[in-house]
């Protein structure tokens, strides 16, 4: 039996799990998957950016289903804030803009602070994080 790896799911993974038009990501072999509290905030934004009641209802059902599926939530705390500083320093070293992609980078900081891989649908979106975080695309 392979090693069980604990990991943090990026918001893109959560959205892919409920999007009918997209194949579900393969999360097998990753062990306990946690969600950053920031992803729940990002998904809350999605709830409030839909213009019709049916869409809001559908997204609320998706949000509730995801909350039931992923019960391990990692807070964004002081340790994550220190890791975020490291990530921003790396972004600047690589010529990136520090204000771009704040949620993605803070979720990556959560993975860095907890020393676990980050699972995403968009590995390129984390390119400037460098080798600080093990980014796995699924």
N, C-alpha and C positions, 0 to 999 in steps of 0.2 A: 504494500500500500504506500502511496506517495506521501510526501510531507504536506501537512495541512498548513496553509499560509493564510494569515489574517490580512485583510486588505481593506482599503477605503474605496468605495464606489463614487465616481464622479457623477454629477447631475446628469450628464449625457447618457450614462448607463441606465439610470432610473427612468428617464424619458423613453429610452429605447425599449424598456421592458413593457411599457403600456401603449406604445405606438403601434397600431395595427399595420401600418404601411412599412414597417421596418422589421427585419428579422431580429428576434431576441438574441441578446449577447450570450455567449457560452460562458457561464460562470463556474463550470465544474472544475474541481481541483483547487479551488481558491480558499476553501475553509470558511470560517466566519467572515462575512463581509459586513463592514460597518459603513455608516453614512455620516458624513460631517453634518453638524447642525446647520451649516451654511447651505447645504443642498436643500434642506427643508425650506429655508428662507427663499432660495432661488425658485423652488417649485411654488411657493406662496405667491411670488410675483406672477408666475404663469396663471394662477387662479384669477388674478385681478386685472389681467390684460386681455381677457376675452370679452367680446362685445355683446354676446347673446346668452340668454339664460340656459339654453340647452348645452352650449359649450362650457359654461361655468359648472353646470351640474356634472357633465362628463369628466371634466378635469378634477372636480372635487372627489368623485368616485375613484379616479386614478390615484389621486393623492392619498386617499384613505387606504386603498389597497396596498400602496407602497409602504405606508407607515406600518401597516400590519405585517408586511413581509420582512421589512428591515427594522428590527427592534433594537439593534445596537447602534446608538448614536454617540458620536464623539463630539464633545463641546469644542468650540473655538476659544481657547483659554490663553493665559500668559505664555505658556510653552509654545503654543502655535504662533503667537505674535512674534516671538523671538525667531522661530523658524521662518516666518514671513519676511523678516528683515534679511535673513540669509538668501532667500529666494530673490528678493528685490535687488540685492547686491549682485547676484549672478546675472539677473536680467540686464542690469546696467552695464556689467562687464561685457555682455554680448551685444550692446548697442540697442537694447530694447527700451520701450517706454514703460516706466514704472506704474503709470496709472491705468494701463490697458489690462483687461481681463482680471479684474480684482477678485471675483468669486473663484475663478479657476485657480488662481495663484494662492488664495487663502485655503482652498481645499487641498492643494498640493502641500501647503505648509502644515496642514493637519496630518497628512500622511507622513511628512518628514518628522514632525514632532513625535509621532508615535512609532516611527521607524518601521513602517509597513508600506507595501506597494500601493500605487494608485491605479485603479482600473478605469479606463475611459473608452469612448468611441472615437476620440479625436486626439491621438498621440501628438500630432503636429502642433496642436494648441498648447502643449506643454513643452515645446522644443527649447525654449529659453530657460527652462528650469535646470537644464544640463543634467549632470549625473547626480544631483542632490537627492532626487526621488526616482525610484524604480517605477516607470510608467509602463503599464501593460495595456495594450489595445485589444479590445474584444468586440 
